Amino acid sequence: MSADVVTRREAVRGATASRGRFRRRPTPYQVWGGVFWLVMTLAYWRTPLCCDAGQHAAVVERLRADLLHPRHPMADLPGAGSPYYSPYAVAQGAFARLTGLGGWAVVRLSGPVNLLVLLTGIGRFTRVLTPRRAAPVLCLFAMVLLWGTERAWWSGYLGLMSMTGNLGYPSTFAIGLAFWAWAFTGRRAAGGGGLVRFVGPAGLGSWWGYAALGVLYGLILLVHPITSIAAVLGGVAFVAARQRGRRPAVVCRWLLAGVVALLVASAWPYFDVFALTGDHSVDAMHEQLYEGMPGHFWLALTGVPALWLRARRARRGEGHGWRDPLVLMFVLACAVVAYGWVSGHYTYGRILGLTLVPLQFALGVELAEPRPWGPWRRVLGAVAAAAALTGFLTVQAGAVVPRWLDPVGFAQPPHWPTYDWAARYIRPGEAVIVDGYYSVHLLAGYGPDLAAPAWPDPALAESERLRRLSAVRAYLDPSSTRAGRMAVARRYHARWLLLTRWRPVPEEVTVVAWSRETGEVLARIGPGTRTGAAAGAGAGAKGGAGTGAKAGAAVRAAR
């Protein structure tokens, strides 16, 4: 024992012993993870919510109105069977009912909570891979920077840029839970504890631990089914790589975890998660995931040498068992992604973001090796640093560098408009016919329904959704008749019309509001005469945003 250690131990004796003995310094990951949480929370809050956020806000609004029997997230229909009503969403809805907050506010507040679950899960997961203190920090930055040089903006993709939009989504929460599940699975497979420490008869605690692990996997399945595929693949990889025994009792414990996961998922009353396996309504929209793969992911290939080295060590018996969990996880995930491409079920491509995790984390663990480094590791570190800098400067920088601090002109996150101005007039549950790309994605988040929902949902037959879309197109067709338009409005109980500035305003509606930001016009459907506001809006549709200002003046005068 060195003299300085003895001196430090003696120094804590006496009156200050209790304080000195329990003094703990924060780990590098606690420091950098805390900084990352703060920066990304601020970046998420400064970015206007867009894209799928309208759907998730709409889910919270429906649950706030009726927690037990919510309506369809976007249409004036029953919501039974909608997979959007997950335990995560129900918790959000209960929070909204208790606090009185709206759907948009709850989605905003969910971002930092989900990020905390994700960051703590990453820390736990990395500790299962290696005890090196720098590893979680390096793995985190590899995960958020090593993607590609083209923006990948999808739910479940965790680059810096995409995080500014999807931190409040269920997918982020589910991915955080997946990291926790992998950590607990790895510990149990290696003979350690985790998740539940049960004090009782000998051997009983381990059974409870496996059952609790099954609950965690079942929760992931309910919260975000596609993420659960990657979560299960990772769990299988850890069990195959690290399980030290194949005794019948061990096999039964893992079977218990699987059975409990299935029971938890099947017991959820809001929807049947297993019915989603036959639903291919969203496959077509996910084909572009495969088409953009090279530009979205090529920087992550920097982790291939590190993953290859782990495979070599495992073959030589230098790693944890005769297989490496990250290598197996990568192989299994690639097989599922390939199946999605070959079969045409492109929705399986949604796990592409998690397919990069083995590459990114293998690289982070390898570069956490204490110095001095050999020549090959120095080269790997230099290549990784160059790749991370390239990813940051080409795609990710605009996520954390606001425009007023930006000396270069980095690409910024999408800036979508808000529809508070329209929601002021439309009561929750009233149906609206819309023709704008932004409005069809966002308006339902304020409480109104859409005559034709933007996204497929098992709660509404896809054939019926397509019929509704066709009816809305017929309503908006310039050649449509007044009688035809009124028939569509009556069929879908539409009381409002939200039009872009290029669309002529029908003669039978009354304009009540106009947006200065987009030039869109809100009109009430029903008997009435065209007001001056309606005439001005019609002129604005032909003349663009400049004449749209006249419509705004007319609306104010009409009030």
N, C-alpha and C positions, 0 to 999 in steps of 0.2 A: 504494500500500500504506500503510495507516495506521500511525502511530507505535507504537500499542500492540501491533500484531501483530509489528512488528520487535523490540520489547522482549521479547515473550514468546519469540520464536525465539532471541534472543541469550541469554536466561536459561537455556536448556537446554544451552548449550555447556559444555565442560569436563568435570569429574569426574561431574557429574550428568546429562550429556547423554543417556545411554542410558535412564535412568529417565524423564526428562522427555519424550523423543521418543515413547515407547510408552505413555505414560499415557493411559488411556481412561476416560472417565466412563460409567457405565451410562445407557442411554437411558431416557426416561420409560416406555416399554413394558416394558423389562426390570425396572424397579422395580415398576410397578403390576402387571405380569404375575406377578412373583414373589410379591407380596402376595396376589394373587387365587388363585394356585396353592396357597398355604399355607392360606388361609381355606377354600377349597372342599374341599381334602383333609380338613381337620378336620371340616367340615360333613358330608362324605360318610361319614367313619368314625364319626361319632356317630349317624348315622341307621341304624336296623335295616334290613338288606337285605330287600327284598320283591319281590313281583310276578314279573317275568321273571328275577330273580336266581337263583331256585331252579332254573330250567332251565339257566342258564349254569354254575352250580355243579355240577349233575348232569353236564353235558358234561365238565367238568374231572375229575370223579370217574371217569367211564368211561374217559377217556384215561389217567388215572393207573393204572388197572387194566390196560389193554391199549392201548398207544399206536398200534399198527399196525392192530388189528382191534377197535375199541371196540364195545360193545353199544349198543342203542338208548338215547338219553339218559334215558328215563323208564320203559321197559317191558322185560320179560324177553324180548327179541327181538334179532335181529341189527341192527346200526346202519348197515349199508352203504346209502349213498344219502342219509344225513341231512346237510342243508346246515349243521347246527350244527358239523360237524367241519371247520372252516375252518383256514387256516394260523394265524390268530390263536389259535384254540382249541387246536390241536396244540402251539403254543409254550407255552401255559398248561399243558397236560398234561405236556409235557416238564419244565417248571419244577417242577410238583408232584411228579413222580417223583424229580427231583434233590434237592429240599428235604424231601420227606416231608410237605408241607403239604396240607391238604384243599381241596376245591373252594371252600368259602366263604372261606377265607383267601386263596386265589389271586384270587378275584373282588374281594375287598377291596383287595389290593395292586395290582390292575390299574387301579384308579381313578386314582391320582396319575400313573401312567405314561401312561394314555390322555389325561389332562388336559395333560400336558407336550407330547405330540404335537399336541394340538389348539391349545394356546397358541402354540407355535412355528410351526405352520402358519398361524395367523391373522396372526402377525407377518410372515411371508414373503409371504402373499397381499396384505396391505395395502401393503407396499413396492412391489408391482407396480402397484398402483393410484395411489399418490402417494408422494412423498418426504417429506411433512410428518410431523415427528416425533411430533406428538400424535395423528395419525390412528389408529394401532393401538389406543391406549388408548380413544379414543372409540368405535371400531368394536366393541371387546370389550364395553364396557358397554352399547352399543346392542343387541348380540346377546343379552345375558343378561337385559335388563330390558324391552325393547320387544316384548312379546308381547300379552297381553290382561289382562282383569280376572277371568278364570276360569282355574282351574288346568288346565294342559295337561300331563298325566303320561303321556308316550309315549316309547318308545325313539327316539332321534334328535332329540328336542326339547331345546334347550340353554338354556332359561331357568334361573335360579338354582334354583328349586324342583325341577324335574325332574332337574337335575344331581345333586342329593343322592341320587337313586336309580339313575341310569343311567351314571354315570361309568365303572363297571367293565364296561360292555356292549361287545360288538364294534362296535355302531353308532357309539359315540363315537370309538373308534380309527379306524374307516373315515372318519368325517367329518374327523378330523384329517388323515388321508392325503389326502382330497379337497382340503383347503385347500393342502397342499403340491403336489398335482398341478396345481391351477389356477395356482399361482405359477410353477411350472416351465413350464407350457404358455404362460402369458402372456409370460414372458421369451423363450422360443424363438420364439414368433410375432412378437415385436417385434425379433428379430434378435440377442438376447442369448444367453448360455450357460445353464448350469443342469444340475443333477443329476449329470452325468458330464463331467469334463474329461479327455479322452483325449489323451495325448501320443503322436503317431505320424504316419503319412503325412498330408499335407494333405487336408482334407475328411473324413477317416475319423472324427474325433472327433464331428462332428455326427451322423453316422449312429448311433454308439453312444449318443449322448445321446437320440435319438428312441426307440431300442430300450429304453433304461432307463426312459424315460417310459411306454412301453407296459407294461413289467413293473409299474410302479406302479399303472396303471389296472387291470391284470389282478388285482393283489393286492386292490384295493378291491372288485372284482367278487366275488372269492371270500370275502372277510371279511364283507361285508354287501351282497348283491345289489341291494337297493332303493336304497341310498345310491349305488351305482355309476351308477344312472340319472341322478341329479342331478350326479354328478361328470362324467359324459360330456357332459351338457348344458352345464355350465360350461366344459369344455374346448373344445367346439364354438364357444361364444360368444367365447372369447378368440381362437381361430384366425380366425373370421370377422371379428372386429373389428380385429385387429392384424397379421395376416399381411401383410407388405409386398410379397411377390412371389407370383406364381402359376406360376412356372416348373415344368416337369415334375419337376425334381429335388426341389423343395420339396414338391410333391404326393406324390411317392414316399416322402419321409421321413415325412410324416404317415400315409401308408398303412402304412408299416413299423411305426409306433407302434401302430396299430390291430390289425395282424396279430399282433404280439408279445403284445398284451393278450389276444387270443382264444386264442393258443397257450398262454399261461400258465394261463388259466382252464380250458382243455380238458385240460391235462396233470395237473390235480390228481386224485389217485387216490381220494379219499374219497367224492366225490359228483360228479354231472354238473350243473353249475350251469345249463346251457342247458335242462335238463329242467324247471326251475322255471317257465319261461315258460308252460307249459300247466297249472300247478297253481293252482287258484283256491280251494283249501280255506280260506284265511284271508280271503277277500274280505268275507264277511259281517260278521266282527268289526271290520273297519276302516270300516264305513259310518258309525260314530259320529264318525270324524274329520271328515267333511264336515258332520255335523249341528252340531258344536260350533265351527265356524270363526269366527263373529263374536266370540263371547266369548273365544276363545283367542288371537286374532291382531289385534284392531282397533287396538291401540296401535302396531303396526308400520307402520300407514298414515302415520305421521308422516314416514316416509322417502319418500313419494310425491313431494313437491315437489323433493327433492334428486335423485331419479331422473329426474324430468321435465326438470330443468335440465341433467343430463348428456346426455339425449337431444337437447335443443336445441343444446347445444354441438357434439355429434357431427354434427348435420345441417349446422351452419355451418362444419364443418371445424376447429373449435377444439380438439377432443378427439383421441383416438388413432384416427385413421382416420375413415371415414364412418359407423361404428357405434360404440356404446359397449358394452363387454363386460358390464357389470352390467345394462344395459337388455336386451340380448339374453338373458342368463341368466334374468332375471325373466320375459320373454315365453315362452321355451321351457319353463320350469318350470310356469308357469301353464297352458300348453297340455297338458302331461302330466297335471296335476291335473284339468283339465277333462275330459280323455279318461277318466280313472278314474271320474269321476262319471257321465258320459254312458253309458259302456259297462257300468257295474256292477262293474268290476274295481277295487274301492275300495282295494285294497292300494297302488295308485299314490299314494294320498293320504299315504302315509308320507313322501313328500318335501316335505310342506308345511313342515316345520321349516326345510329348506334353501331353500325358495322365498322365505322372508323375508330371507335373507342379502343379496340385492341392495338391498333397501330399507334394512336396518340399516346396511350398509357405505357405501352412497351418502350416508346422513345423516352417518355418522361422518367421512367424507372431507370433506364440505362444511363441517362445523363445525370442522374442523382448519385452515381458512383463517386465516392470520395476521390479527390486528387491525391497523387499525380495520375494523370490520364496517359494511356498509351497513344501512339500515333493515330490509330484507326478511330478511337473515341474522340480525339480532338477534331478529326475531320468530320465525324458525325455531328459533333456539337456545332461546328461552323456551318455545316449544311442546314441543320435544324434552325439555327439562328437566322440564316439568310431566308429560309422558307417562311419562318414566322414573320419576319420584317416585310417580306413580299406580300403575304396575306394581309397584314395590317395596313399597308400603304395602298393596296389596290382595292380592298373590299371593306375591311373591318373598321378602319380609323374613324369614319364618319359616325359610327355608332356612339363613340365616347368623346369625340371632339366636336363641340357645337360650332355652328357656322360663324359666330362672332369671334371665336378663337382660332379659326381655321386659316392658316396662311397659304394653303395650297389649293383648296377647293375640293376636298374629299367628297365622294358620293355620300349623300345623306339618306337616312331611312325614308320610306314613303311618307308623304304628307297628305293625308286624306282629309276632306272637309268633315265638319260635324253637322248634325241635323237637329240641334236643339230648337232652332227657329221653327221647324216644321212640327216637332213633337209638342210644342206649346199648344197647338190647335187640335191635334189628334188625340183622342182618348185611348187609353190602353184597351186593346182588343178590337179596335175598329180596323177594318181592312182597307188597304191602300193599293192602287195600281201605280207602279213605278216604271220608268223607262231608263233610269241612269245606272251605270255600273256601280258607282259608289253607294247610291241610295238603296239598291236592292240588297247590298251586303250589310249596311249599317242601320237602316231605319228600324228594323224589328228590335234592335237592342234598346230602343226607348220605350217599348211596350206595344206599338201598333202591330197588326198582322199584315202579311203580304198576300195579295190575291194569288201569286205564284211564287213559292219559296225558291231561293237561289240554290240551295244545296239539297241533294238527295237525303232522305231520312226514312228508315224502315217504318216509321209511324204513318207515312203517307206513301201509298203505292207509287212506284216510279212512273207507271203509265198515267196515273192521275196527275202527277206533277207536270208531266210533259203536256198533257191536255190543257192544264192551266196556263202553262207558258205559251202554248199556241193561241189560247183565247186572249191573253194579254197582247200578244203581237197583233192579233186581228183587231182588237180595240184601238191600238195605237197606229194602225195602218191609215195613212192619209186618205185612202179611198173608202174607209169604213163609213157606214151610215149612222145616223143618230139612233135609230131603232136597234141596230146591231150593237152599238156601244152600250146602250142602256140594258140590253139583254145580258151582256157579259157582266155588267156591274151588279145586276140583280142576282145572277147565278152565284156569284162569289161574295155577295153582300159587301161590295166595295163602296165606301162612302167618300173616299178621297182619291185625288189624282196628283201625283208628283212628277212633273215633267222637266226635262232638260230644256235649256234655252233655245235649242234648235227645233223643238217640237211644237207645232201649232196647237193652240188651246181649243178644245171642242166648244161648240156654241152653247151646249146645255149645262156647262159647269160655271161655278163662281169662284174666281181667284180670291184668295184670302191672305196670301203671304208670298214673299219673294226673297231669295237669298242674294245678298250683295256679293258673297264669295264665289258662288258658282253660277248665278243667274237662273237657278231652278225656280220653278213656280209651283206652289201648292194651291190646289183648287178643290172645292167641295162639289161632289157629284150629286146632282138632283135637280128638281125643277127650279127655274130661276132664269133671269135674263143676264146677258153679258154685261158686266159692269165696265166702267172705264178701266179698271185694273185688268180685266180680262182682255180688253182690246189692246192695252199697252203690252201685256205679256205676249199676245199673238204677234204684235209688231216686233217684240224683242226676239221671238223665235226666228223671224226672218232676217233681222238685222244684226243679231249677235248681242254681246254683252253690253255694248254701248246703248242701244235702244232698250235693253233690259232695265236700265236705270229708270227710264220713264215708267216702266211697269211698277217699280218700287214706289215711285212718287204717287202713282195712281192708287196703289193699295193703301198708302197712308191717308190719302184724301178720302178714299171710300170709307175708312173707319170713322 
